[in-house]
Amino acid sequence: MGQEDLYRTCRLCPNLCGVDRLSGVRGRCGETSNIRIAWAGLHRGEEPPVSGKNGSGTVFFSGCPLHCRFCQNYIISTVGGYGMEVTEDQLAKVFLGLQEMGAASLDLVTATHFIPSVTGALETAHRQGLNLPVVWNSSGYETVEALKLIDPYVDLYLLDAKTLNSSVAGVFCGLPGYAEAIVPVMRFLKRRRPETRLEKPEGVLIRHLVFPGTVDSTVSFLHWFADNFRHNFRLSLMVQFVPPRENPGFEPLPEKDYSMLLELLDTLGIDGFVQEQDDNEILWIPDFTRDNPFPSGFADPLPYFLRLRGV
């Protein structure tokens, strides 16, 4: 099946919209077949194997198959959100420009709904000298069929596994079916990437965010992860939940629960990373309408991206 066919009856994510995105119809992702990116540059906020010393060469794609109620990137993930159209050739130049900046990796954020175009841009960039390790950074809400298309190009998967509980998924992910969709994805990745070596980096690094009031769901997830994947994947446990557009009274994770989860990780033999609980941490939401959406010193925009943007 050609690239155009993949967009013509789109089934690139578990929503299986089947719409003709080539004709300008938007899928549930909120996007047509025209590639849109919101920002590109060096980003120092990912896990150490991804960021390295200089930062990851990060490309944030507009749109998203999920519509999480509290998405930190809602300004670009919602239907009609912020973003700039680019061609495949321009996207390839973005990739190469990030390499020239000294990026530790090429970090592709939420690109599931543009997989046919991303593979084309990667092919072009590789022919022109791209040799960065490619990180597939996504929500985990994907189909195995779509992942098979991008898998030959990926070195490290950096995937969310938000929850296995359909009720929690319904509240926080916008789709109860998220909990069901993540299981075959992780099993597929175990077959394709049975070993993770973060020093390269290659393999699978799973992110799990503890949602407010759902610590029991996290405990269940960690037991399931340990039983099925602890010898294959690494885990990044994230505890700083930030409601971006409203504050509906969610409380930070209690210290006792945080300590309990740390002990549980040790007991279960799960290796990886844990986000530190810091009550004095300044919470922020990226503003992608700015040249640098992140706090000063946290990221550097790609000059070529700024030129495309007309800055």
Secondary structure, DSSP 4 states (H G I P E B T S, - for coil): --HHHHHHTT-SSTT-----GGGT---TTS--SS-EEEEEEEE--S-HHHHTTT-EEEEEES--S---TT-TTHHHHSTT-S-EE--HHHHHHHHHHHHHTT-SSEEEES-GGGHHHHHHHHHHHHHTT--PPEEEEE-S---HHHHHHHGGG-SEEEEE---S-HHHHHHHTS-TTHHHHHHHHHHHHHHH----BTTTTBEEEEEEE--TT-HHHHHHHHHHHHHHHTTT-EEEEE-----SS---SPPPPPHHHHHHHHHHHHHHT--EEE----TTPPP----TTSSS-S-TTSEEE-HHHHHHHT-
